[in-house]
């Protein structure tokens, strides 16, 4: 049994509680005691303790593109950016992806991310041939998360078609595909049982890449696994879906039986009123990735409307143009202010929940946060920086959302074990060098 004594703790409201003892046992939180005096056995934490961030949507290898897509061929739109992304994807091997992903997940840990949903589609060799172990790339990601000390939900992607009208996959997409939905389901089942640190979810890439009859098969063979899918990230996807099926992507998913509290609609940017209603009625999660969506000029999604009708909001860093969950949370609100001319569209506590407890639920966790019975995954935010020098507990959530950055994360615990201490990772002490060398290997 271990205990920490936090100067402040964010327990879910707009304010932060004072002098909170958090006791852990066997990797779980066993007691939360606000207004407690510190004892000699407590580890004293100055600053704010809050739940670990949950990064609901990640493509680990996209981290190699940071800073490299803002000139020349990288300019234009999402589709020109995608061409550069495919070039990196086809240089990945199990060995260099292990090195890259362990560095990226360690960077996430430094930023206070304790769980990540990895939307993984680079399955096979560049020519489409399977590795001797068809899940070798998946297992590299599981090992990378183990090295970094973070929890992983491996969202194994089905990628079967090049479009809604029977287009074949391009050469650069061959390593993404299992050819048939049956082959994909069989390979995913081969990944076996989950562990305390990793689980497996299902991820039909999009309605472009997985068609209605295949989506229905996923719904039938889900086996209590979560489902994540890109939804309406681009207007072109909506137009193609309407032209081919007479329906929006969201309506197609509904008809296939794939909306519900087990599903997360990634991006959900270009929705109409009926889409929003369907996502809300079904309690489907909406996963926004604001820093990526603005980097790729995707647009601004209807976060306020979705939350209002009951679609829980969660967040991801997606392409890792930035790895900072404070920035993702802040961006949701700031984007809404720009398009609504109103301040306070989302409460600060709502945005912190999106970055923590809602993200955990999206990845299949039954309980998360600073509550008894939850995994002991929490982080300490230093309040001695210029950004948080005027922090006060009464406005604690607002200070965190609107002032803090990932640089203010000082300490990180996962399952009650400290993986980051004073901004140093216990297993990967020089993350910057690990990033430099692993990214150089795939460029």
ABEGO torsion letter per residue (X at the ends): XBBBBBABBBAGBABBBBGBBBBBBGGBBABBBBGBBBBAABBBBBEBBBBBBBBABBBAAAAAABGAAABEAABGBAAAAAAAAAAAAAABBAAAAAAAAAAAAAAAAAAGBABBBBBBABABBAAGBBBABAAAAAAAAAAAAAAAGBBBBBBBBBBABAEAAGBBBBAAAAAABAGBAAAAAAAAAAAEBBBAABBBBBBBABAAABBAAAAAAAAAAAGGBBBBBBBGABAAAAAAAAAAAGBBAAAAAAAAGABEAABBBBGGABBBAAAAAAAAAAGBBBBBBAAAAAAAGAEBBBAAAAAAAGBBBBBBAEAGABBBAAAAAAAAAAAAAAAAGBBGABBAAAAAAAABAAAAAAAGBABBEBBBGBBBBBBBBBAABAAAAABBAAAAAAAAAAABBAAABABBBBGGBBABBGGBBAABABAAAAAAAAAAAAX
